[in-house]
Amino acid sequence: MRMLVFANRTTKEILRDPLSLFFGIGFPVALLLLLSAINRSIPVDLFNVDSLTPGIAVFGLSFMALFAAQVLSKDRASSFLTRLFTTPMTSTDFIMGYSLPLLMMSIVQGIFCYIVAMFMGLAISLSMIVALALLIPTSIIFIGIGLLCGTLLSERAAVGICGALLTNLSAWLSGAWIDLNLISGLFKDVAFILPFVHQSKWEKLLLLVNTVIFPLISGGCLVMPSSYR
């Protein structure tokens, strides 16, 4: 009960800022529409909706780290978190209270992306349900990074790292709109060490084969077989 009450408070804190709603839900959709419009204007099918949608859905999850870091660092700076330490709340209540709203927001964000993509020509299939479910592990990773930064860093530093740095890293290293197989060397090697590109490839693979595939899970992280690399 305490966890749900705190999660409700966190939700209100996030929704209080309209800019958060835009970046959390609207920006990935706007980016999907923009890149699709660019794709129609160029002779090469570079931003095909079938491969673009999964990448944008994964990229959009990076904003969950920003929100987590922002809310937690604000609570620390205002001494609100210190006052909560006098309550019977446990560490699980704190972690889940911050995480649950962002987890729900990431699912809603993914649903919006796929709905918009369907209006743009993406074929409807049962694989979409699995693709949406597979967004959860990656969203947990991003939320965890945000909570860690919000715990250790000041509000300005936490927002800077999770905002400017992490979102750019996830955009370029996830293969959201660039096929990393076209890039060789250190850039590609680093990208395949991180979990973002594997998540993006699983999402694309699910839509490509148009069937239900259950991924390999190793150590809580999605692992892409080497044949898909």
HUGIDA-V341442 format. One record per backbone hydrogen bond with DSSP energy under -0.5 kcal/mol. NH is the residue of the N-H (numbers start at 1). CO is the residue of the C=O. E is the energy in kcal/mol with one decimal. If there is no record, write none. Layout:
# HUGIDA-V341442
NH|CO|E, NH|CO|E
This chain:
# HUGIDA-V341442
5|1|-2.2, 6|2|-2.4, 7|3|-2.4, 8|4|-2.2, 9|5|-1.8, 10|6|-2.3, 11|7|-2.2, 12|8|-2.1, 13|9|-2.0, 14|10|-2.0, 15|11|-2.6, 16|12|-1.0, 17|14|-1.1, 18|16|-0.7, 20|17|-1.1, 21|17|-1.1, 22|18|-1.9, 23|19|-2.4, 24|20|-2.6, 25|21|-2.4, 26|21|-1.4, 27|22|-3.6, 29|25|-0.9, 30|26|-2.8, 31|27|-2.7, 32|28|-2.1, 33|29|-2.3, 34|30|-2.4, 35|31|-2.6, 36|32|-1.8, 37|33|-2.1, 38|34|-2.1, 39|35|-2.1, 40|36|-1.5, 41|37|-0.6, 41|38|-1.0, 42|38|-0.5, 42|39|-0.7, 46|44|-2.3, 51|48|-0.7, 52|48|-2.7, 53|49|-1.9, 55|51|-0.9, 56|52|-2.4, 57|53|-2.4, 58|54|-2.0, 59|55|-2.6, 60|56|-2.5, 61|57|-0.6, 61|58|-0.9, 62|59|-1.7, 63|60|-1.3, 64|61|-1.6, 65|61|-0.6, 65|62|-0.6, 66|62|-1.0, 67|63|-2.3, 68|64|-2.4, 69|65|-2.5, 70|66|-2.4, 71|67|-2.6, 72|68|-2.1, 73|69|-2.2, 74|70|-1.9, 75|71|-2.1, 76|72|-2.0, 77|73|-2.3, 78|74|-2.2, 79|76|-0.9, 80|75|-1.0, 81|75|-1.8, 83|79|-1.8, 84|80|-1.5, 85|81|-0.9, 85|82|-0.6, 86|83|-1.3, 87|84|-1.8, 94|90|-1.9, 95|91|-2.6, 96|92|-2.7, 97|93|-2.0, 98|94|-1.7, 99|95|-2.1, 100|96|-2.7, 102|98|-0.7, 103|99|-2.5, 104|100|-2.4, 105|101|-2.1, 106|102|-2.1, 107|103|-1.7, 108|104|-2.4, 109|105|-2.3, 110|106|-2.1, 111|107|-2.4, 112|108|-2.4, 113|109|-2.1, 114|110|-2.2, 115|111|-2.4, 116|112|-2.5, 117|113|-2.1, 118|114|-1.9, 119|115|-1.5, 120|116|-0.8, 121|118|-1.2, 122|117|-2.5, 128|125|-1.3, 129|126|-1.0, 130|126|-1.1, 131|127|-2.7, 132|128|-2.5, 133|129|-2.0, 134|130|-2.1, 135|132|-1.0, 136|133|-1.3, 138|134|-0.7, 139|135|-2.4, 140|136|-2.3, 141|137|-1.7, 142|138|-2.3, 143|139|-2.7, 144|140|-2.5, 145|141|-2.2, 146|142|-2.4, 147|143|-2.6, 148|144|-2.2, 149|145|-2.4, 150|146|-2.6, 151|147|-1.5, 152|148|-2.0, 153|149|-2.6, 158|154|-3.0, 159|155|-2.5, 160|156|-2.0, 161|157|-2.5, 162|158|-2.5, 163|159|-1.9, 164|160|-0.8, 165|160|-1.7, 166|161|-2.7, 167|163|-1.0, 168|164|-1.1, 169|165|-2.4, 170|166|-2.7, 171|167|-1.8, 172|168|-2.4, 173|169|-2.8, 174|170|-0.7, 176|171|-0.9, 180|178|-0.7, 182|179|-1.9, 183|180|-1.3, 189|185|-1.9, 190|186|-2.8, 191|187|-2.0, 192|188|-2.0, 193|189|-0.7, 193|190|-0.8, 194|190|-1.4, 197|191|-0.6, 199|195|-1.9, 200|196|-2.2, 201|197|-2.4, 202|198|-2.2, 203|199|-2.2, 204|200|-2.2, 205|201|-2.7, 206|202|-2.3, 207|203|-1.7, 208|204|-2.1, 209|205|-2.4, 210|206|-1.1, 211|206|-0.8, 213|211|-0.5, 215|213|-0.6, 216|223|-0.5, 218|216|-0.5, 218|221|-2.2, 221|218|-1.6, 223|216|-1.5, 225|223|-0.5, 228|225|-1.9, 229|226|-1.2
